[in-house]
């Protein structure tokens, strides 16, 4: 039971910090300004990790290398702590693999969260700085599905289709992670 509690708490904290770093990368890549509530939250959660790393890690083209390294380090720390709790002495070589799978899982889960917020906000017709940022972040993911899937009775089903595809991606990631550890 203690392991489950610690694992859950680590998953929440690591997911929040890693997700902030990944969202920082995605917002920069999409050229979404950070002067909105979402950007300020991302900075508040990630600046303490990213800014010191920026002195050492250069950008990778349009990608923020420091934010990516910070996200990876958070995942490494999470799995390292869990590994210590399990008490498995050897096998530290698997931690980077687990961290990469964790990073992918956080990215997919974060995108699922963004899409759910986007869908709810679109139903309420709420126009705020947050809804504009969420729409700009979701649009590149929804656009390819919208090209293929027409409106159904005036309703855009592309968020539902993308959510289903992302859930499938999470299942595939889980199976790949399990098979990599065997």
C-alpha positions in Angstrom: 0.0 0.0 0.0 2.8 2.4 0.8 4.3 1.8 -2.6 1.0 2.6 -4.3 0.6 5.9 -2.3 4.2 7.0 -3.1 3.9 5.9 -6.7 0.6 7.9 -7.1 2.1 11.0 -5.4 5.3 10.8 -7.5 3.2 10.4 -10.6 1.2 13.5 -9.8 4.2 15.7 -9.0 6.4 14.4 -11.8 3.4 14.6 -14.3 2.8 18.2 -13.3 6.5 19.3 -13.6 7.3 17.2 -16.6 4.0 18.3 -18.3 4.9 22.0 -17.6 8.3 21.5 -19.3 6.8 19.7 -22.3 4.0 22.3 -22.6 6.7 25.0 -22.5 8.4 23.3 -25.5 5.1 22.9 -27.3 4.1 26.5 -26.7 7.4 27.8 -28.0 7.2 25.5 -31.0 3.7 26.8 -31.8 4.8 30.3 -31.1 2.1 30.8 -28.5 3.0 33.9 -26.3 3.6 33.2 -22.6 1.9 36.4 -21.4 -1.4 34.6 -20.7 -2.5 32.6 -17.6 -1.4 29.3 -19.2 2.1 30.6 -20.0 2.5 32.2 -16.5 1.6 28.8 -15.0 4.1 27.0 -17.2 6.8 29.5 -16.2 5.9 29.3 -12.5 6.2 25.5 -12.5 9.3 25.1 -14.7 11.5 28.1 -14.5 13.4 26.8 -11.4 14.5 23.8 -13.5 14.8 25.2 -17.0 16.7 28.4 -16.4 19.7 26.9 -14.8 19.9 24.2 -17.5 19.7 26.9 -20.2 23.2 28.0 -19.2 24.5 24.6 -20.2 22.1 23.1 -22.7 21.7 25.0 -26.1 18.4 25.0 -28.0 18.0 22.2 -30.5 16.8 24.2 -33.5 13.3 25.4 -32.6 13.2 23.0 -29.7 14.1 24.1 -26.1 16.8 21.6 -25.1 16.8 22.8 -21.5 13.1 22.1 -21.1 13.4 18.7 -22.7 16.3 17.8 -20.4 14.4 19.1 -17.4 11.4 16.9 -18.3 13.6 13.9 -18.8 15.4 14.5 -15.5 12.1 14.7 -13.7 11.0 11.3 -15.2 14.4 9.8 -14.3 14.1 11.0 -10.7 10.5 9.6 -10.5 11.5 6.1 -11.8 14.8 6.2 -9.7 12.8 6.7 -6.5 10.3 4.0 -7.4 13.2 1.7 -8.3 14.8 2.3 -4.8 11.4 1.7 -3.1 11.0 -1.7 -4.9 14.5 -2.6 -3.7 15.8 -3.9 -6.9 19.5 -3.5 -6.6 20.7 -4.0 -10.2 19.0 -3.0 -13.4 19.7 0.7 -13.3 20.3 0.5 -17.0 16.5 0.4 -17.5 15.9 3.7 -15.9 16.5 5.8 -19.0 14.2 3.5 -21.0 11.5 3.9 -18.3 12.0 7.7 -18.3 11.6 7.9 -22.1 8.4 5.9 -21.9 7.3 8.1 -19.0 8.0 11.2 -21.0 5.9 9.9 -23.9 3.1 9.0 -21.5 3.1 12.4 -20.0 3.0 14.0 -23.5 0.1 11.9 -24.6 -1.8 12.4 -21.3 -1.2 16.1 -21.4 -2.5 16.3 -24.9 -5.6 14.3 -23.8 -6.1 16.9 -21.0 -5.8 19.8 -23.4 -8.3 18.3 -25.8 -10.8 17.6 -23.0 -10.5 21.2 -21.8 -10.8 22.4 -25.4 -14.0 20.4 -25.9 -15.6 21.6 -22.7 -14.7 25.2 -23.4 -16.1 24.9 -27.0 -19.4 23.7 -25.6 -19.7 26.6 -23.2 -18.6 29.2 -25.8 -16.3 30.7 -23.2 -14.1 33.4 -24.7 -11.1 34.1 -22.5 -7.3 34.3 -22.9 -7.1 30.7 -21.7 -9.6 29.4 -24.3 -7.7 31.1 -27.1 -4.4 29.5 -25.9 -6.0 26.0 -25.6 -7.5 26.4 -29.1 -4.1 27.4 -30.6 -2.5 24.4 -28.9 -5.1 21.9 -30.0 -5.6 23.1 -33.5 -2.5 21.5 -35.0 -3.6 18.1 -33.7 -7.2 18.4 -34.7 -6.6 19.9 -38.2 -5.6 16.6 -40.0 -8.6 14.8 -38.6 -10.9 17.7 -39.6 -9.7 17.4 -43.2 -10.9 13.8 -43.3 -13.9 13.8 -40.9 -16.8 16.1 -41.9 -19.1 17.8 -39.4 -21.8 15.6 -38.2 -25.0 17.6 -37.9 -23.0 20.7 -37.3 -20.9 19.1 -34.5 -17.2 18.7 -34.8 -16.3 15.2 -33.8 -12.5 15.6 -34.4 -11.7 16.0 -30.7 -13.5 12.7 -29.9 -11.6 10.9 -32.7 -8.2 12.3 -31.6 -9.0 11.4 -27.9 -9.7 7.8 -29.0 -6.5 7.6 -31.0 -4.5 9.0 -28.1 -6.0 6.4 -25.7 -4.9 3.8 -28.2 -1.4 5.4 -28.2 -1.3 5.1 -24.4 -2.2 1.4 -24.6 0.5 0.8 -27.2 3.0 2.7 -25.1 2.1 0.6 -22.1 2.6 -2.6 -24.0 5.9 -1.5 -25.5 7.1 -0.5 -22.0 6.1 -3.8 -20.6 7.7 -5.8 -23.4 10.9 -3.7 -23.2 11.3 -4.7 -19.5 10.9 -8.4 -20.1 
